[in-house]
Structures are given as C-alpha cells and as structure tokens.
Amino acid sequence: MSRSSPTLVPLIADTREKEPYSFDSRLVVVERRALPAGDYSVAGLEGVVAVERKTIDDFVSTVIHQRARFRRELLKLAGYRAACVVVEAGLLEVLQGRYRGGAHPNAVLGSALSITLDYRIPVFFCSSRQAACQFVQAYLLGAHARWKA
C-alpha cells in the first residue's frame, strides 16, 4: 500500500520581493506573481490574506521617511481578512536603536503601534530572517486551513 503525499499549499511571493523566503518544499509550493498588496499570500486568497515583510532598516525607512506610500499599502491591507507586517528583527533591536536611518526608537515603536491600532494590522517583530520565514509560513498555512481557496 503506497502512502499518498500531502497536497502542497500554493503560496504566492510578489514579483517585487527581491530576496524571497525559502519555505519548506514539503509543505508549500511557491509561485512568483504580482500581488495587489503585501509580499506573500495564499493562491486564491490574494485579496484576503497578505503578509508585508520588512528588514529592520526597511521598516524604519518606510514608517519614518515613506509614510505616505506605506499608508496607501496599509489602507489596502486593512480591508483584508488577515494581514500583518513581519519585521526581521526583535523589538529589542528597535528599542536599542540598532538600525540605520537615525530615527529615535520611540518614533519607530510609535509607528509600529500606530499600524496596529489605527489600521488593525499587527506588526510582528521576529528575531531574525529565519524566524520571520518560519512565522510567515505558519501564518499563511494557518490562513489556508481556515479559508481554503
């Protein structure tokens, strides 16, 4: 008797994502195409589920210096059933100012809190790129399990 292999969950990585995550190929298959918002989603749920990925330097630059552009992205994501921002750094790095851009840690933290409170989009500070990748995969798999495309 042969054991059937599990069905791979189809994820989407936005074509503008310069260094896409390497997800577990035993669980997911990734297709590259343009997304309406965010960097990652689930195939068939592109307008419902999204993850916006940021390095710490990119997050600081975006929330401090590119607020108007990022606000437009957040307004799109706010209409999704499940959306979040994932930062490839820990909160301690923010509080200690360990990033480029010269912004005060309180301004960066305040921006993260504003995203969560004003747009109802949680910001998750993951400790590293690897941890963020695992978190994003679990988040998307969880969304797929709840709202299969």
C-alpha positions as CSV (number, residue, x, y, z in Angstrom):
1,M,0.0,0.0,0.0
2,S,1.5,3.3,-1.0
3,R,1.3,6.3,1.2
4,S,-0.1,9.4,-0.7
5,S,1.9,12.5,-0.4
6,P,0.2,15.5,1.2
7,T,-1.2,18.2,-1.0
8,L,1.2,21.2,-1.1
9,V,-0.3,24.5,-0.2
10,P,0.1,27.1,-3.0
11,L,1.7,30.3,-1.8
12,I,2.4,33.5,-3.8
13,A,5.5,35.6,-3.5
14,D,5.2,39.0,-5.0
15,T,7.4,39.6,-8.0
16,R,8.8,42.8,-6.4
17,E,10.2,40.7,-3.5
18,K,13.9,40.9,-4.1
19,E,15.0,38.1,-1.7
20,P,12.0,35.8,-1.4
21,Y,11.8,33.4,1.5
22,S,12.7,29.7,1.0
23,F,9.7,27.9,2.5
24,D,9.6,24.2,3.3
25,S,9.1,22.5,0.0
26,R,7.5,19.5,1.7
27,L,4.6,21.8,2.8
28,V,4.2,24.5,0.2
29,V,4.9,25.4,-3.4
30,V,5.6,29.0,-4.2
31,E,4.6,30.9,-7.3
32,R,6.0,34.3,-8.2
33,R,3.5,36.9,-9.4
34,A,2.3,40.4,-8.6
35,L,0.1,40.8,-5.6
36,P,-2.4,43.6,-5.0
37,A,-0.8,44.3,-1.6
38,G,1.9,42.7,0.6
39,D,4.8,40.4,-0.2
40,Y,3.2,37.0,0.4
41,S,-0.2,35.4,0.2
42,V,-2.1,32.2,-0.4
43,A,-3.1,31.3,-4.0
44,G,-6.8,32.0,-4.4
45,L,-6.8,34.3,-1.3
46,E,-4.7,37.1,-2.7
47,G,-7.3,39.8,-1.8
48,V,-8.0,38.2,1.6
49,V,-4.7,37.3,3.2
50,A,-1.3,39.1,2.9
51,V,2.0,39.5,4.8
52,E,4.2,42.5,4.3
53,R,7.9,41.6,5.0
54,K,10.4,44.2,6.2
55,T,14.0,44.2,7.3
56,I,14.6,46.4,10.3
57,D,16.3,49.1,8.1
58,D,13.5,48.9,5.5
59,F,10.8,49.1,8.3
60,V,12.4,52.2,9.8
61,S,12.8,53.9,6.4
62,T,9.3,53.1,5.4
63,V,7.5,54.2,8.6
64,I,9.6,57.3,9.1
65,H,10.5,58.6,5.6
66,Q,8.0,56.9,3.2
67,R,4.8,57.2,5.3
68,A,2.5,58.4,2.5
69,R,3.3,55.5,0.2
70,F,3.2,53.0,3.1
71,R,-0.1,54.4,4.2
72,R,-1.7,53.6,0.9
73,E,-0.4,50.0,1.3
74,L,-1.8,49.8,4.8
75,L,-5.2,51.0,3.6
76,K,-5.3,48.1,1.2
77,L,-4.2,45.6,3.8
78,A,-6.7,46.9,6.3
79,G,-9.5,45.6,4.1
80,Y,-8.2,42.1,4.2
81,R,-9.5,39.3,6.5
82,A,-5.9,38.6,7.7
83,A,-2.9,40.9,7.1
84,C,0.2,41.6,9.1
85,V,3.6,43.2,8.9
86,V,6.6,41.0,9.8
87,V,9.9,42.6,10.7
88,E,13.1,40.6,10.5
89,A,14.4,41.8,13.9
90,G,13.4,41.7,17.5
91,L,11.7,44.5,19.4
92,L,14.9,44.9,21.5
93,E,16.8,46.0,18.4
94,V,14.2,48.7,17.8
95,L,14.3,49.9,21.4
96,Q,18.2,50.0,21.4
97,G,18.2,51.8,18.0
98,R,20.2,49.1,16.2
99,Y,19.2,50.1,12.7
100,R,20.1,52.7,10.1
101,G,18.1,55.8,9.5
102,G,18.7,57.9,12.6
103,A,15.1,57.7,13.8
104,H,14.5,57.8,17.5
105,P,13.4,54.3,18.9
106,N,10.3,55.9,20.3
107,A,9.2,57.1,16.9
108,V,9.8,53.7,15.4
109,L,7.9,51.9,18.2
110,G,5.1,54.6,17.9
111,S,4.8,53.9,14.2
112,A,4.5,50.1,14.8
113,L,1.8,50.7,17.4
114,S,0.0,53.1,15.1
115,I,-0.1,50.5,12.4
116,T,-1.6,48.0,14.8
117,L,-4.1,50.4,16.5
118,D,-5.1,52.6,13.5
119,Y,-5.2,50.0,10.8
120,R,-5.8,46.9,12.9
121,I,-2.8,45.3,11.2
122,P,-0.5,43.6,13.7
123,V,3.3,44.1,13.5
124,F,5.3,41.1,14.4
125,F,8.9,41.6,15.4
126,C,10.6,38.3,14.7
127,S,14.2,37.9,15.9
128,S,15.8,37.1,12.5
129,R,15.1,36.4,8.9
130,Q,15.0,32.7,9.6
131,A,12.4,33.1,12.4
132,A,10.4,35.5,10.2
133,C,10.4,33.0,7.4
134,Q,9.0,30.3,9.7
135,F,6.5,32.7,11.1
136,V,5.2,33.8,7.7
137,Q,4.9,30.1,6.5
138,A,2.9,29.2,9.6
139,Y,0.7,32.3,9.3
140,L,-0.1,31.5,5.6
141,L,-0.6,27.8,6.3
142,G,-3.0,28.8,9.1
143,A,-4.9,31.2,6.9
144,H,-5.1,28.5,4.2
145,A,-6.5,26.0,6.7
146,R,-9.2,28.4,7.8
147,W,-10.2,29.9,4.4
148,K,-9.1,27.4,1.7
149,A,-9.1,28.9,-1.7
